[in-house]
Amino acid sequence: MGLGGISIWQLAIVLLIVVLIFGTKRLKSIGSDLGGAIKGFKKAMDHDEDQAGSDTQKRLEGEEQDAEFPEQKKNKSRSV
């Protein structure tokens, strides 16, 4: 028994049928396209996390400044 009741022979037959239908060149291009898409997705996720981290850091720095000078914050809200 293999994965979830599927034997190794059944997996081999399905793989053989897929190779016969699509061919090795098309499977290679599909694999490389899929790999590139995953790589781009991970890069975008890392970029978003970095950007979110810097935004959070800026926000925390602003809150620390507001906490140090509460009188100035009150005066600014009254003048606006």
Biopython code that builds the backbone (N, CA, C, O; Angstrom):
import numpy as np
from Bio.PDB.StructureBuilder import StructureBuilder

atoms = [
    (1, "MET", "N", (0.828, -1.185, 0.000)),
    (1, "MET", "CA", (0.000, 0.000, 0.000)),
    (1, "MET", "C", (0.868, 1.242, 0.000)),
    (1, "MET", "O", (1.902, 1.298, 0.666)),
    (2, "GLY", "N", (0.439, 2.219, -0.743)),
    (2, "GLY", "CA", (1.173, 3.471, -0.842)),
    (2, "GLY", "C", (0.436, 4.586, -0.131)),
    (2, "GLY", "O", (0.027, 4.450, 1.022)),
    (3, "LEU", "N", (0.279, 5.663, -0.820)),
    (3, "LEU", "CA", (-0.356, 6.849, -0.263)),
    (3, "LEU", "C", (-1.872, 6.726, -0.328)),
    (3, "LEU", "O", (-2.437, 6.681, -1.420)),
    (4, "GLY", "N", (-2.528, 6.671, 0.802)),
    (4, "GLY", "CA", (-3.978, 6.664, 0.849)),
    (4, "GLY", "C", (-4.621, 5.511, 0.102)),
    (4, "GLY", "O", (-5.686, 5.687, -0.489)),
    (5, "GLY", "N", (-4.014, 4.353, 0.111)),
    (5, "GLY", "CA", (-4.576, 3.187, -0.548)),
    (5, "GLY", "C", (-4.190, 3.056, -2.009)),
    (5, "GLY", "O", (-4.674, 2.147, -2.682)),
    (6, "ILE", "N", (-3.332, 3.936, -2.527)),
    (6, "ILE", "CA", (-2.880, 3.857, -3.916)),
    (6, "ILE", "C", (-1.521, 3.168, -3.919)),
    (6, "ILE", "O", (-0.593, 3.600, -3.236)),
    (7, "SER", "N", (-1.417, 2.101, -4.687)),
    (7, "SER", "CA", (-0.151, 1.363, -4.717)),
    (7, "SER", "C", (0.856, 2.053, -5.632)),
    (7, "SER", "O", (0.502, 2.945, -6.403)),
    (8, "ILE", "N", (2.106, 1.629, -5.536)),
    (8, "ILE", "CA", (3.169, 2.209, -6.354)),
    (8, "ILE", "C", (2.932, 1.920, -7.831)),
    (8, "ILE", "O", (3.289, 2.731, -8.686)),
    (9, "TRP", "N", (2.337, 0.777, -8.136)),
    (9, "TRP", "CA", (2.065, 0.430, -9.534)),
    (9, "TRP", "C", (1.012, 1.354, -10.133)),
    (9, "TRP", "O", (1.122, 1.744, -11.295)),
    (10, "GLN", "N", (0.010, 1.703, -9.367)),
    (10, "GLN", "CA", (-1.017, 2.622, -9.866)),
    (10, "GLN", "C", (-0.421, 4.008, -10.117)),
    (10, "GLN", "O", (-0.753, 4.662, -11.106)),
    (11, "LEU", "N", (0.451, 4.445, -9.228)),
    (11, "LEU", "CA", (1.121, 5.733, -9.432)),
    (11, "LEU", "C", (2.003, 5.705, -10.673)),
    (11, "LEU", "O", (2.049, 6.679, -11.425)),
    (12, "ALA", "N", (2.704, 4.593, -10.893)),
    (12, "ALA", "CA", (3.571, 4.465, -12.067)),
    (12, "ALA", "C", (2.757, 4.489, -13.353)),
    (12, "ALA", "O", (3.176, 5.101, -14.336)),
    (13, "ILE", "N", (1.615, 3.842, -13.360)),
    (13, "ILE", "CA", (0.761, 3.832, -14.556)),
    (13, "ILE", "C", (0.230, 5.234, -14.840)),
    (13, "ILE", "O", (0.217, 5.666, -15.992)),
    (14, "VAL", "N", (-0.203, 5.942, -13.813)),
    (14, "VAL", "CA", (-0.700, 7.311, -14.000)),
    (14, "VAL", "C", (0.417, 8.209, -14.516)),
    (14, "VAL", "O", (0.188, 9.026, -15.408)),
    (15, "LEU", "N", (1.621, 8.071, -13.971)),
    (15, "LEU", "CA", (2.767, 8.857, -14.425)),
    (15, "LEU", "C", (3.091, 8.560, -15.880)),
    (15, "LEU", "O", (3.376, 9.477, -16.650)),
    (16, "LEU", "N", (3.050, 7.299, -16.264)),
    (16, "LEU", "CA", (3.314, 6.908, -17.648)),
    (16, "LEU", "C", (2.274, 7.510, -18.595)),
    (16, "LEU", "O", (2.624, 7.989, -19.673)),
    (17, "ILE", "N", (1.027, 7.488, -18.209)),
    (17, "ILE", "CA", (-0.038, 8.061, -19.048)),
    (17, "ILE", "C", (0.150, 9.574, -19.192)),
    (17, "ILE", "O", (-0.032, 10.120, -20.281)),
    (18, "VAL", "N", (0.509, 10.244, -18.111)),
    (18, "VAL", "CA", (0.732, 11.692, -18.164)),
    (18, "VAL", "C", (1.890, 12.017, -19.097)),
    (18, "VAL", "O", (1.806, 12.960, -19.883)),
    (19, "VAL", "N", (2.976, 11.240, -19.016)),
    (19, "VAL", "CA", (4.130, 11.470, -19.894)),
    (19, "VAL", "C", (3.748, 11.224, -21.343)),
    (19, "VAL", "O", (4.172, 11.972, -22.224)),
    (20, "LEU", "N", (2.957, 10.196, -21.607)),
    (20, "LEU", "CA", (2.539, 9.913, -22.983)),
    (20, "LEU", "C", (1.632, 11.011, -23.532)),
    (20, "LEU", "O", (1.729, 11.363, -24.708)),
    (21, "ILE", "N", (0.769, 11.544, -22.707)),
    (21, "ILE", "CA", (-0.168, 12.576, -23.176)),
    (21, "ILE", "C", (0.549, 13.907, -23.409)),
    (21, "ILE", "O", (0.396, 14.517, -24.468)),
    (22, "PHE", "N", (1.322, 14.353, -22.436)),
    (22, "PHE", "CA", (1.929, 15.677, -22.518)),
    (22, "PHE", "C", (3.320, 15.687, -23.140)),
    (22, "PHE", "O", (3.708, 16.688, -23.743)),
    (23, "GLY", "N", (4.062, 14.629, -23.015)),
    (23, "GLY", "CA", (5.428, 14.604, -23.519)),
    (23, "GLY", "C", (6.389, 15.202, -22.511)),
    (23, "GLY", "O", (5.997, 15.988, -21.649)),
    (24, "THR", "N", (7.651, 14.821, -22.629)),
    (24, "THR", "CA", (8.632, 15.261, -21.636)),
    (24, "THR", "C", (8.965, 16.745, -21.759)),
    (24, "THR", "O", (9.206, 17.406, -20.748)),
    (25, "LYS", "N", (8.982, 17.280, -22.982)),
    (25, "LYS", "CA", (9.321, 18.703, -23.150)),
    (25, "LYS", "C", (8.265, 19.598, -22.511)),
    (25, "LYS", "O", (8.590, 20.571, -21.831)),
    (26, "ARG", "N", (7.007, 19.261, -22.735)),
    (26, "ARG", "CA", (5.937, 20.074, -22.164)),
    (26, "ARG", "C", (5.928, 19.953, -20.642)),
    (26, "ARG", "O", (5.708, 20.943, -19.944)),
    (27, "LEU", "N", (6.165, 18.750, -20.123)),
    (27, "LEU", "CA", (6.215, 18.579, -18.671)),
    (27, "LEU", "C", (7.367, 19.373, -18.065)),
    (27, "LEU", "O", (7.238, 19.940, -16.980)),
    (28, "LYS", "N", (8.501, 19.409, -18.776)),
    (28, "LYS", "CA", (9.646, 20.182, -18.288)),
    (28, "LYS", "C", (9.307, 21.673, -18.255)),
    (28, "LYS", "O", (9.631, 22.364, -17.289)),
    (29, "SER", "N", (8.658, 22.165, -19.302)),
    (29, "SER", "CA", (8.307, 23.591, -19.328)),
    (29, "SER", "C", (7.251, 23.914, -18.273)),
    (29, "SER", "O", (7.291, 24.979, -17.656)),
    (30, "ILE", "N", (6.310, 22.997, -18.068)),
    (30, "ILE", "CA", (5.304, 23.216, -17.027)),
    (30, "ILE", "C", (5.973, 23.258, -15.660)),
    (30, "ILE", "O", (5.643, 24.103, -14.827)),
    (31, "GLY", "N", (6.916, 22.344, -15.429)),
    (31, "GLY", "CA", (7.628, 22.315, -14.150)),
    (31, "GLY", "C", (8.439, 23.573, -13.910)),
    (31, "GLY", "O", (8.448, 24.110, -12.802)),
    (32, "SER", "N", (9.124, 24.049, -14.953)),
    (32, "SER", "CA", (9.927, 25.266, -14.776)),
    (32, "SER", "C", (9.033, 26.490, -14.584)),
    (32, "SER", "O", (9.368, 27.382, -13.804)),
    (33, "ASP", "N", (7.904, 26.542, -15.283)),
    (33, "ASP", "CA", (6.967, 27.652, -15.090)),
    (33, "ASP", "C", (6.388, 27.641, -13.677)),
    (33, "ASP", "O", (6.262, 28.685, -13.036)),
    (34, "LEU", "N", (6.043, 26.454, -13.208)),
    (34, "LEU", "CA", (5.496, 26.334, -11.858)),
    (34, "LEU", "C", (6.541, 26.726, -10.818)),
    (34, "LEU", "O", (6.228, 27.410, -9.844)),
    (35, "GLY", "N", (7.776, 26.295, -11.026)),
    (35, "GLY", "CA", (8.855, 26.671, -10.110)),
    (35, "GLY", "C", (9.096, 28.171, -10.092)),
    (35, "GLY", "O", (9.311, 28.754, -9.030)),
    (36, "GLY", "N", (9.061, 28.802, -11.266)),
    (36, "GLY", "CA", (9.231, 30.253, -11.342)),
    (36, "GLY", "C", (8.101, 30.996, -10.651)),
    (36, "GLY", "O", (8.320, 32.019, -10.003)),
    (37, "ALA", "N", (6.884, 30.470, -10.795)),
    (37, "ALA", "CA", (5.742, 31.104, -10.141)),
    (37, "ALA", "C", (5.861, 31.007, -8.626)),
    (37, "ALA", "O", (5.570, 31.969, -7.914)),
    (38, "ILE", "N", (6.284, 29.856, -8.135)),
    (38, "ILE", "CA", (6.450, 29.685, -6.691)),
    (38, "ILE", "C", (7.556, 30.597, -6.173)),
    (38, "ILE", "O", (7.422, 31.199, -5.107)),
    (39, "LYS", "N", (8.651, 30.699, -6.927)),
    (39, "LYS", "CA", (9.765, 31.564, -6.528)),
    (39, "LYS", "C", (9.312, 33.027, -6.474)),
    (39, "LYS", "O", (9.642, 33.746, -5.531)),
    (40, "GLY", "N", (8.559, 33.463, -7.485)),
    (40, "GLY", "CA", (8.044, 34.829, -7.499)),
    (40, "GLY", "C", (7.086, 35.096, -6.350)),
    (40, "GLY", "O", (7.098, 36.178, -5.762)),
    (41, "PHE", "N", (6.254, 34.107, -6.029)),
    (41, "PHE", "CA", (5.314, 34.246, -4.922)),
    (41, "PHE", "C", (6.056, 34.398, -3.603)),
    (41, "PHE", "O", (5.714, 35.257, -2.791)),
    (42, "LYS", "N", (7.071, 33.566, -3.388)),
    (42, "LYS", "CA", (7.853, 33.654, -2.150)),
    (42, "LYS", "C", (8.572, 34.995, -2.054)),
    (42, "LYS", "O", (8.646, 35.589, -0.978)),
    (43, "LYS", "N", (9.105, 35.473, -3.183)),
    (43, "LYS", "CA", (9.804, 36.757, -3.192)),
    (43, "LYS", "C", (8.839, 37.891, -2.842)),
    (43, "LYS", "O", (9.185, 38.796, -2.082)),
    (44, "ALA", "N", (7.631, 37.835, -3.400)),
    (44, "ALA", "CA", (6.627, 38.859, -3.107)),
    (44, "ALA", "C", (6.207, 38.811, -1.642)),
    (44, "ALA", "O", (6.007, 39.854, -1.019)),
    (45, "MET", "N", (6.073, 37.610, -1.092)),
    (45, "MET", "CA", (5.704, 37.479, 0.317)),
    (45, "MET", "C", (6.798, 38.051, 1.214)),
    (45, "MET", "O", (6.496, 38.743, 2.187)),
    (46, "ASP", "N", (8.060, 37.773, 0.902)),
    (46, "ASP", "CA", (9.165, 38.318, 1.686)),
    (46, "ASP", "C", (9.200, 39.836, 1.588)),
    (46, "ASP", "O", (9.453, 40.518, 2.581)),
    (47, "HIS", "N", (8.948, 40.367, 0.394)),
    (47, "HIS", "CA", (8.939, 41.821, 0.197)),
    (47, "HIS", "C", (7.820, 42.458, 1.017)),
    (47, "HIS", "O", (8.027, 43.490, 1.655)),
    (48, "ASP", "N", (6.632, 41.844, 1.002)),
    (48, "ASP", "CA", (5.511, 42.381, 1.765)),
    (48, "ASP", "C", (5.783, 42.327, 3.261)),
    (48, "ASP", "O", (5.427, 43.255, 3.988)),
    (49, "GLU", "N", (6.415, 41.243, 3.734)),
    (49, "GLU", "CA", (6.730, 41.139, 5.155)),
    (49, "GLU", "C", (7.747, 42.197, 5.556)),
    (49, "GLU", "O", (7.630, 42.794, 6.626)),
    (50, "ASP", "N", (8.751, 42.437, 4.702)),
    (50, "ASP", "CA", (9.743, 43.471, 4.994)),
    (50, "ASP", "C", (9.088, 44.843, 5.043)),
    (50, "ASP", "O", (9.383, 45.651, 5.924)),
    (51, "GLN", "N", (8.199, 45.101, 4.095)),
    (51, "GLN", "CA", (7.523, 46.391, 4.037)),
    (51, "GLN", "C", (6.603, 46.561, 5.245)),
    (51, "GLN", "O", (6.550, 47.639, 5.837)),
    (52, "ALA", "N", (5.883, 45.508, 5.610)),
    (52, "ALA", "CA", (4.998, 45.588, 6.768)),
    (52, "ALA", "C", (5.803, 45.794, 8.043)),
    (52, "ALA", "O", (5.374, 46.519, 8.941)),
    (53, "GLY", "N", (6.956, 45.165, 8.124)),
    (53, "GLY", "CA", (7.807, 45.335, 9.301)),
    (53, "GLY", "C", (8.316, 46.752, 9.433)),
    (53, "GLY", "O", (8.358, 47.292, 10.538)),
    (54, "SER", "N", (8.707, 47.373, 8.314)),
    (54, "SER", "CA", (9.198, 48.750, 8.376)),
    (54, "SER", "C", (8.062, 49.716, 8.694)),
    (54, "SER", "O", (8.267, 50.694, 9.412)),
    (55, "ASP", "N", (6.852, 49.450, 8.162)),
    (55, "ASP", "CA", (5.701, 50.294, 8.486)),
    (55, "ASP", "C", (5.366, 50.200, 9.969)),
    (55, "ASP", "O", (5.064, 51.206, 10.610)),
    (56, "THR", "N", (5.419, 48.991, 10.507)),
    (56, "THR", "CA", (5.143, 48.800, 11.929)),
    (56, "THR", "C", (6.187, 49.504, 12.770)),
    (56, "THR", "O", (5.858, 50.132, 13.776)),
    (57, "GLN", "N", (7.443, 49.406, 12.364)),
    (57, "GLN", "CA", (8.520, 50.064, 13.110)),
    (57, "GLN", "C", (8.321, 51.581, 13.099)),
    (57, "GLN", "O", (8.494, 52.233, 14.129)),
    (58, "LYS", "N", (7.960, 52.148, 11.943)),
    (58, "LYS", "CA", (7.724, 53.594, 11.865)),
    (58, "LYS", "C", (6.557, 53.994, 12.763)),
    (58, "LYS", "O", (6.610, 55.018, 13.444)),
    (59, "ARG", "N", (5.504, 53.180, 12.758)),
    (59, "ARG", "CA", (4.336, 53.475, 13.569)),
    (59, "ARG", "C", (4.699, 53.425, 15.057)),
    (59, "ARG", "O", (4.271, 54.277, 15.835)),
    (60, "LEU", "N", (5.490, 52.418, 15.442)),
    (60, "LEU", "CA", (5.899, 52.318, 16.841)),
    (60, "LEU", "C", (6.775, 53.491, 17.244)),
    (60, "LEU", "O", (6.644, 53.998, 18.358)),
    (61, "GLU", "N", (7.663, 53.933, 16.369)),
    (61, "GLU", "CA", (8.504, 55.087, 16.669)),
    (61, "GLU", "C", (7.650, 56.336, 16.837)),
    (61, "GLU", "O", (7.924, 57.162, 17.707)),
    (62, "GLY", "N", (6.620, 56.479, 16.011)),
    (62, "GLY", "CA", (5.716, 57.617, 16.128)),
    (62, "GLY", "C", (4.943, 57.588, 17.429)),
    (62, "GLY", "O", (4.732, 58.634, 18.043)),
    (63, "GLU", "N", (4.513, 56.404, 17.867)),
    (63, "GLU", "CA", (3.792, 56.284, 19.127)),
    (63, "GLU", "C", (4.705, 56.597, 20.300)),
    (63, "GLU", "O", (4.274, 57.196, 21.285)),
    (64, "GLU", "N", (5.973, 56.192, 20.197)),
    (64, "GLU", "CA", (6.912, 56.508, 21.268)),
    (64, "GLU", "C", (7.106, 58.012, 21.372)),
    (64, "GLU", "O", (7.189, 58.543, 22.480)),
    (65, "GLN", "N", (7.179, 58.706, 20.254)),
    (65, "GLN", "CA", (7.339, 60.156, 20.277)),
    (65, "GLN", "C", (6.092, 60.808, 20.853)),
    (65, "GLN", "O", (6.195, 61.761, 21.625)),
    (66, "ASP", "N", (4.907, 60.306, 20.487)),
    (66, "ASP", "CA", (3.674, 60.847, 21.031)),
    (66, "ASP", "C", (3.602, 60.620, 22.532)),
    (66, "ASP", "O", (3.097, 61.469, 23.266)),
    (67, "ALA", "N", (4.101, 59.485, 22.991)),
    (67, "ALA", "CA", (4.065, 59.182, 24.415)),
    (67, "ALA", "C", (5.004, 60.093, 25.193)),
    (67, "ALA", "O", (4.748, 60.393, 26.359)),
    (68, "GLU", "N", (6.078, 60.532, 24.568)),
    (68, "GLU", "CA", (7.034, 61.392, 25.250)),
    (68, "GLU", "C", (6.511, 62.821, 25.388)),
    (68, "GLU", "O", (6.829, 63.496, 26.367)),
    (69, "PHE", "N", (5.720, 63.290, 24.433)),
    (69, "PHE", "CA", (5.249, 64.667, 24.435)),
    (69, "PHE", "C", (3.728, 64.712, 24.262)),
    (69, "PHE", "O", (3.250, 65.094, 23.194)),
    (70, "PRO", "N", (2.971, 64.338, 25.273)),
    (70, "PRO", "CA", (1.513, 64.327, 25.117)),
    (70, "PRO", "C", (0.926, 65.727, 24.989)),
    (70, "PRO", "O", (-0.135, 65.885, 24.384)),
    (71, "GLU", "N", (1.582, 66.752, 25.540)),
    (71, "GLU", "CA", (1.039, 68.106, 25.459)),
    (71, "GLU", "C", (1.031, 68.609, 24.017)),
    (71, "GLU", "O", (0.079, 69.260, 23.588)),
    (72, "GLN", "N", (2.082, 68.308, 23.281)),
    (72, "GLN", "CA", (2.162, 68.752, 21.893)),
    (72, "GLN", "C", (1.080, 68.088, 21.058)),
    (72, "GLN", "O", (0.522, 68.714, 20.157)),
    (73, "LYS", "N", (0.781, 66.848, 21.345)),
    (73, "LYS", "CA", (-0.250, 66.140, 20.594)),
    (73, "LYS", "C", (-1.612, 66.791, 20.835)),
    (73, "LYS", "O", (-2.402, 66.929, 19.900)),
    (74, "LYS", "N", (-1.898, 67.192, 22.081)),
    (74, "LYS", "CA", (-3.169, 67.837, 22.392)),
    (74, "LYS", "C", (-3.269, 69.192, 21.703)),
    (74, "LYS", "O", (-4.328, 69.543, 21.183)),
    (75, "ASN", "N", (-2.179, 69.959, 21.693)),
    (75, "ASN", "CA", (-2.170, 71.269, 21.058)),
    (75, "ASN", "C", (-2.377, 71.158, 19.558)),
    (75, "ASN", "O", (-3.065, 71.990, 18.967)),
    (76, "LYS", "N", (-1.795, 70.145, 18.936)),
    (76, "LYS", "CA", (-1.962, 69.963, 17.495)),
    (76, "LYS", "C", (-3.403, 69.630, 17.157)),
    (76, "LYS", "O", (-3.927, 70.121, 16.157)),
    (77, "SER", "N", (-4.053, 68.808, 17.965)),
    (77, "SER", "CA", (-5.430, 68.429, 17.665)),
    (77, "SER", "C", (-6.378, 69.610, 17.862)),
    (77, "SER", "O", (-7.397, 69.687, 17.175)),
    (78, "ARG", "N", (-6.080, 70.515, 18.762)),
    (78, "ARG", "CA", (-6.930, 71.692, 18.970)),
    (78, "ARG", "C", (-6.770, 72.715, 17.855)),
    (78, "ARG", "O", (-7.734, 73.379, 17.474)),
    (79, "SER", "N", (-5.550, 72.843, 17.330)),
    (79, "SER", "CA", (-5.303, 73.847, 16.304)),
    (79, "SER", "C", (-5.827, 73.415, 14.942)),
    (79, "SER", "O", (-5.997, 74.260, 14.062)),
    (80, "VAL", "N", (-6.084, 72.153, 14.745)),
    (80, "VAL", "CA", (-6.547, 71.661, 13.437)),
    (80, "VAL", "C", (-7.990, 71.773, 13.303)),
    (80, "VAL", "O", (-8.544, 71.406, 12.267)),
]
sb = StructureBuilder()
sb.init_structure("model")
sb.init_model(0)
sb.init_chain("A")
sb.init_seg("    ")
for serial, (resi, resn, name, xyz) in enumerate(atoms, 1):
    if name == "N":
        sb.init_residue(resn, " ", resi, " ")
    sb.init_atom(name, np.array(xyz, "f"), 0.0, 1.0, " ", f" {name:<3s}", serial, name[0])
structure = sb.get_structure()
